[in-house]
Amino acid sequence: MPDDAPVIASMSYVMPSDTRPCSYTFQPPPGIPWESADYDLRSISIHDARQADSAPQLELEGFELWDAATSVKDFLDLNEIRSVYYQEARELALAATGARKAYVFDHLLRKRETSDTPLSFGKRAANGMAAANGRIHNDYTEASGKKRLGMVIQDVKELAQVRRYSIVNIWRPIRNTVLDTPLAVCDARTIEPKDLVSCDVRYPNRTGEIYLVNFATRHRWSYFSRMEPHEALVFKQYDSQFSGCSRFTPHAAFDHPHIPAHARPRESIELRCLVTY
């Protein structure tokens, strides 16, 4: 296979339905499924962004790759993540967006389940880390993106000064090269409002809202091959500006069709950061 040839992989689009979808991040009540939606598995061409004629940009395609080494020694140490990695992420978010202030408000560790286990949504791997998420989604909707601003910035005077803000996701491997389950991102320019489906996400103490995605042939998917722990993928999840920039960048893990026999299950950290301009 030529180095610049896309890979063909199966990805989960949501099936059209008259019922609003809902997913659980914890064991649902008896008789309630983890996910109410049905999914349409499609064979998708996913391009290696390392082979692109020009590097993707956060404000155009909605994502870009940074060489951003971290000084974190143990990503299982919550104190180290909050004291060290959060500051690194704030600096990276400001550099990537050109924003004025950055507020880290969430992070999640993931580990791929065994290769014979289907990629899932919301479930936990055996060690308590979240499993790799194989459902195409965007972390924020028009409604939940607006709501997040007041949740992050609670000072009334500071909030009143915000004119434009965005929410970015910073994703990186935490050990080993990613071979088995890379993260695919969809070019934000190929997404239209009619493609996005609001979905409730049930947490133990609240309900959030994300977008699932309807299939469209215009969507263009990319990934960065063989990502290393010194690299970080920064991608846009919401922007309060309606034109002239990327706003939503759907994404999902996928099983690479050419996984080496020795590949270790992917382990990664994703971090969400709100920035104001």
Steps between C-alpha positions, in 0.01 A plus 500: 500500500647843406601718796248768401207262444208535744406211723151355481341443838157445648351798683171551688262765371165537673192367326218752435222474757197694623614440860764715668799273578635452851816333635614408851849541646413270792303177539147598391188395691370146437348466156660820367770459231839671518412670173153555356618589150567257218822538305588466135842341448657651191828422325674837503816624329722657767796701375832525679532872571879462515485446124284807426631762261466759776468447875142524632418816695280541805299789353448330161470121522440527875808310614878513500791299637753649741837374611443573868698281737365464851694480826235280664655178628188314608165570335330281760598756766204738518697761697775506238248538218332793671819674614718437195298391199221754542753783482667348195159466336408861571821616334444273201137609460603868497777435249271300270204739510661840553248556779550724803406268788466123539301299754550124526184341637507129423721205409453130437737204473417226251632153425399284208324185602621171353516506121214249469267730697287739289576867547240642735355821635526600864598164649801439721797277434591239761747728681245777552626716213248591234494276196585635156196678356404365160185709454534800271417801715579859589539582870283813492186616326378853436310482829756326720783713362315813610421347839863403563617864503306583817605173661868580449503877560288579802628849576228736372737781400737266320212328325362833377829575325494186283426572135621185328600166648562147384547155647790286383591140569866407547562130434825309540632148557637454849727203430622327185435581136132484397467213254174323575230761559582848367266795532330610178381860459260637242584814303273765656448659157321185381243504783157658452243574774266231369770238566499564877262315733461610863543216749450498878786357704406382848756542776436396863422858603406685182400474134724634226448538127722404208459469126484167322541514124295393198690353209584720201730420211655849518665431837878482484674303772864513611729359766866539592685172464723364776440778750759521777461621862688821416228593249163659573199519270309824561149518352204735524181386673309828512545861396262782585591673174261393226707560188858521381628219724455132581227434757442125539749218430337157532738221593518132595748223566533236230665162471790540261475226236876438502575452870838333563481180703709657777287815539407590856153632580489876456506709818425871476393811683252754369461839662242772439587864522288812456683801357389862474622746240 
